[in-house]
Amino acid sequence: MADATHIVAGVVSCLITVKYPVIGVVSTILFLIYQLDEEWHLKDEAWRDILEYAVGYYLTGITTLVLI
């Protein structure tokens, strides 16, 4: 089951990237580092969290491109 917070994080990162590209990239890198660290220590299938983040990011990116 999808965790809405990861999708929202992807949406926010994408929207930030539109105006502040560096902050968007940094927020994405920080999210990935956190999730990979969590996977390394907890073995909690963090790839699902990363997938949810990516879904939010890419759907927002596609929507933004269509609307522009």
N, C-alpha and C positions, 0 to 999 in steps of 0.2 A: 504494500500500500504506500502510495506517495506521501511524502512529508511536505506539506505546503511551505514550510519555512525554507526549505532548500530551493523550491521553485521561485519563491519570492526573492530569495537572495540572488538568483540568476537574473530575474527581471530587474531588480535594483542595479545590479552590476552593469547590465546592458544599457539601461537608461543613463547611468552615470557616464558610461563610455562615450555616449553621443556628445556630451558637452565637455567632459574632462577625461580624455583617453587614458592618461597615465593613471588616474585614480581607478578607472575601470579595470585596467590590466592588473594593477596592484591588488585590488580587491579579489579578483579571480585567482591570482597566485596565492594569496593568503588563504582563501577557501580551500584550494587544492592541497596546500601544505598541511592545513589543519586536518583535512579528511584523510590524507595519506598517513599522517602521524597517528590518527585514531585507528586506522586499519592496522598499522604496525603494532600498536600496543594492545588493542582490544579485539582484533580480528572480527570486526562487526560488519563485514561486507560493505565498506565505505564506497565501493563503486556505485552502489544504488544512490547514495547521496549525491555523488558527482554527476550521475545521469540525470537526476531530478534538477540539479543546478543548471546543467547544460540545456535541458528542455526549456526551462524558464528563460535562459539567456537567448537561445536560438529562436524561440517563438516570438519573443519581444523584438529581436533583431529583424525577423521577417516582417512582423507587423509594422515596425518603424519604416522599413524600406517600402512597403506597399503604400503607406500613408504619405510618404514624402513625395 
